[in-house]
Amino acid sequence: MLTVSRATCLSVLALFLVVRPAAAPASVELVLLTTGRTLAVSGHTFQGDQVVLYLRSGGELICDRSLIARIEPDAAPAPSVQA
């Protein structure tokens, strides 16, 4: 019978949690503005009447919520961005 210690199980779980997100593809969202333009961003959050858009290359853009027509997932995978 194979006996595995609790410390070994926790170590394997911690390793999985660290490695797994790195293997997942980066998500991209398309932000459609009321002007008809689009922005590809890595994510967003709503803060009252404002939206914080997280840029793929780093940084963030804060704009008025009324400028956003809709936000939808992008079908194409995100290209890797190198600094």
C-alpha positions as CSV (number, residue, x, y, z in Angstrom):
1,M,0.0,0.0,0.0
2,L,1.3,3.4,-1.0
3,T,1.4,6.0,1.8
4,V,1.8,9.7,0.9
5,S,2.4,12.2,3.6
6,R,0.3,15.3,3.9
7,A,3.4,17.5,3.2
8,T,3.9,15.8,-0.1
9,C,0.3,16.2,-1.1
10,L,0.5,19.9,-0.2
11,S,3.7,20.4,-2.1
12,V,2.3,18.8,-5.3
13,L,-0.9,20.9,-5.0
14,A,1.2,24.1,-4.5
15,L,3.3,23.2,-7.6
16,F,0.1,22.6,-9.6
17,L,-1.4,25.9,-8.6
18,V,1.9,27.8,-9.6
19,V,2.5,26.0,-12.9
20,R,-1.1,25.7,-14.2
21,P,-1.9,29.4,-14.6
22,A,1.3,29.8,-16.6
23,A,0.2,27.1,-19.0
24,A,-3.2,28.7,-19.6
25,P,-3.5,31.0,-22.6
26,A,-3.8,34.7,-21.8
27,S,-7.4,35.9,-22.1
28,V,-8.3,38.9,-24.3
29,E,-11.4,40.9,-24.2
30,L,-12.7,43.2,-26.9
31,V,-14.0,46.5,-25.7
32,L,-16.4,48.1,-28.2
33,L,-16.6,51.8,-27.7
34,T,-19.6,54.0,-28.5
35,T,-17.5,55.7,-31.2
36,G,-17.3,52.4,-33.2
37,R,-13.6,51.8,-32.2
38,T,-12.5,48.6,-30.5
39,L,-9.7,48.0,-27.9
40,A,-8.2,44.6,-27.1
41,V,-7.5,44.4,-23.3
42,S,-6.5,41.7,-20.9
43,G,-9.3,42.5,-18.5
44,H,-11.5,45.1,-16.9
45,T,-13.2,46.2,-13.7
46,F,-16.1,48.5,-13.0
47,Q,-15.6,51.2,-10.4
48,G,-18.8,53.2,-10.1
49,D,-19.3,55.3,-13.2
50,Q,-15.8,54.4,-14.5
51,V,-14.2,51.3,-16.1
52,V,-10.6,50.3,-15.6
53,L,-9.3,48.6,-18.8
54,Y,-6.1,46.6,-18.2
55,L,-3.9,46.9,-21.3
56,R,-2.1,43.8,-22.6
57,S,1.3,45.4,-22.6
58,G,0.8,46.6,-19.0
59,G,-0.8,49.6,-17.5
60,E,-4.4,50.6,-17.3
61,L,-6.8,53.0,-18.9
62,I,-9.6,54.6,-16.9
63,C,-12.6,55.9,-18.9
64,D,-16.2,56.8,-18.3
65,R,-18.6,53.9,-18.3
66,S,-20.8,55.7,-20.9
67,L,-18.1,55.3,-23.5
68,I,-18.3,51.5,-23.5
69,A,-20.9,50.0,-25.8
70,R,-20.1,46.4,-24.7
71,I,-17.3,44.1,-23.7
72,E,-17.0,40.6,-25.1
73,P,-14.5,37.8,-25.1
74,D,-12.1,37.8,-28.1
75,A,-12.2,34.6,-30.2
76,A,-8.6,34.9,-31.2
77,P,-5.8,34.0,-28.7
78,A,-3.8,36.8,-27.3
79,P,-0.3,37.2,-28.9
80,S,2.5,37.2,-26.5
81,V,3.7,40.7,-25.7
82,Q,7.4,41.3,-25.0
83,A,8.6,44.3,-23.1
